[in-house]
Amino acid sequence: MRAFILKRFFEEEPKQGSNTKGSLSFYSFKKILEQFDPELTTIEIASLFREAWTAGNGVVNFDSFFLVANEKSFFLKTIRLMGFNVVPSLNMMEDFD
């Protein structure tokens, strides 16, 4: 499901060039990834862009990004799991509250 949403982001961003496989600029790529995961740093985004550019032979699109994202376990790193358990805290006597 998250990959489908990300693909829509890629499709809606303006492309560079006139062909159908137009490449995204770094700023468009950065905008997409910041919407997808606001906690990503600019260095992480730049690294993903560079590797997607290399994998796509100079073209950054969803396919080249998806290839790199799977190789780097990008989607696994962005999963946010919330547990139902409350983390116990210790008081000054090191007893559980």
SVG drawing of the C-alpha trace seen along z (x, -y; Angstrom):
<svg xmlns="http://www.w3.org/2000/svg" viewBox="-3 -21 28 27">
<polyline fill="none" stroke="black" stroke-width="0.4" points="0.0,0.0 2.8,-2.5 4.6,-1.7 1.3,-2.5 1.1,-5.9 4.7,-6.6 4.2,-5.7 1.4,-8.2 3.7,-10.9 6.2,-10.1 3.6,-10.2 2.2,-13.6 5.6,-15.4 6.7,-17.3 9.4,-15.6 12.6,-16.9 12.8,-16.2 10.1,-15.5 10.1,-11.7 7.7,-9.6 10.5,-8.2 11.4,-11.8 13.7,-12.1 12.8,-13.8 15.0,-16.7 16.6,-16.4 14.2,-18.9 11.2,-17.0 12.7,-13.8 13.4,-15.4 9.8,-16.8 8.4,-13.3 10.5,-11.6 9.9,-14.3 6.2,-13.8 6.7,-10.0 8.9,-10.1 9.5,-13.6 12.3,-12.1 14.7,-11.5 17.8,-13.7 19.0,-15.5 22.1,-13.3 19.9,-10.1 17.7,-11.6 20.8,-12.6 22.3,-9.1 19.0,-7.5 18.8,-10.0 22.4,-9.3 21.9,-5.5 18.5,-5.8 20.2,-7.9 22.9,-5.3 20.4,-2.4 18.3,-4.2 21.2,-5.1 20.7,-8.8 17.0,-8.7 15.4,-9.0 11.8,-7.7 9.7,-5.3 11.3,-2.2 14.9,-3.2 14.0,-4.4 12.0,-1.3 15.0,0.9 17.3,-1.0 14.8,-1.3 14.4,2.5 18.2,3.1 18.7,0.7 15.6,2.0 14.2,-1.6 10.6,-0.5 11.5,1.7 13.4,-1.2 10.4,-3.6 7.9,-1.3 6.5,-2.8 5.3,-0.1 3.2,-1.1 2.7,1.3 -0.2,1.5 2.1,2.0 3.2,-0.9 7.0,-1.0 7.5,-0.7 9.3,-3.5 11.5,-3.5 11.2,-5.9 14.2,-7.2 14.2,-4.0 14.5,-2.0 11.1,-0.5 8.5,-0.2 5.8,-2.9"/>
</svg>
